[in-house]
Amino acid sequence: MSDSEDKSNDQAPSPAESFQSLNERLSSASLKSSGRLLILILLAMNKKATATELRALTGLARGSLQNHLEKLESAGYVRTKNVKSFGGRRQTVEITQEGIDACREVLRTIQGLHL
């Protein structure tokens, strides 16, 4: 192997390659929204939250949050459950292992952008 080949293997990806990698990671429709990414990151940090807590943390309206949760749930990234409580029914949201893995991959890719 020549010296130039050794150097090319040790070089960090170019900005274009880094952005292409991020674009590939975000190619899933369920990850193309900053709101859904924020929800995933919050759940990865806390494992579980109520819909009320997620609305407060994200600033999303009830309908928007439900739309994002439906997409994340259909992708297998979160599980939602309606639970009876003293004040009525509460929706809890829990991240799945698949959701944690997807979140980690996106964050690794972002971290590798070498800004």
Order of alpha helices (4+ residues) and beta strands (2+ residues): alpha-alpha-alpha-beta-alpha-alpha-beta-beta-alpha
